[in-house]
Amino acid sequence: DGGITQSPKYLFRKEGQNVTLSCEQNLNHDAMYWYRQDPGQGLRLIYYSQIVNDFQKGDIAEGYSVSREKKESFPLTVTSAQKNPTAFYLCASSIYRTETQYFGPGTRLLVL
Amino acid sequence: KQEVTQIPAALSVPEGENLVLNCSFTDSAIYNLQWFRQDPGKGLTSLLLIQSSQREQTSGRLNASLDKSSGRSTLYIAASQPGDSATYLCAVSHWLNAGGTSYGKLTFGQGTILTVHP
């Protein structure tokens, strides 16, 4: 089955800790995206990548980092600099320069 | 800066009712508008995509319209069912140039939480 997978489904972060959220796709899509969703709000773009080894900051990139070493994978690291990390994180992918994005099931990050 | 607003924030209706969800956006320079469905704790599922040159799209009991000049879209759900209960998100797409490349950016509304009770 083709699609986007995110892991883990739930993630707990301790104070001062960096945590990494996984996003993998087997759709052969060039572009990948990370969004953050807070309760009662829409999605906000954190980072995006159009091709391997290239990525750009979105609207709320502070406190986050990404890498794009493989076409299939776009991991997101929530660093200790992100003071309010509790949220639902969604990964998406699309064919380069097309409008339809396909979303993964999401990871909920909670702070201990 | 593009802003997308959805009204109402929440809606509760009895089964069988026809209903309308509203979406407005501030910058009409979009190239499409999408309606998504999100079930609790899940990802997004695309329902309908309307290109900027189109006026409406239909899929089953769903009909979405777009008036780009006035910055408005509506999602019409006919004969609602309890299985339609979910959050409905509207998003507009527009091209942005950043880092020497251009990309299609989605700007989302905050969503309408729909509850259809038996």
Interface residues (C-beta under 8 A of the other chain):
Chain A: I4 Q6 A31 G40 Q41 G42 L43 R44 L45 Y48 Q50 D54 Q56 F88 L90 A92 S94 R97 T98 E99 T100 Q101 Y102 F103 G104 P105 G106 R108
Chain B: V4 A9 Y31 N32 Q34 G41 K42 G43 L44 T45 S46 L49 L89 A91 S93 A98 G99 T101 S102 Y103 G104 K105 L106 T107 F108 G109 Q110 G111
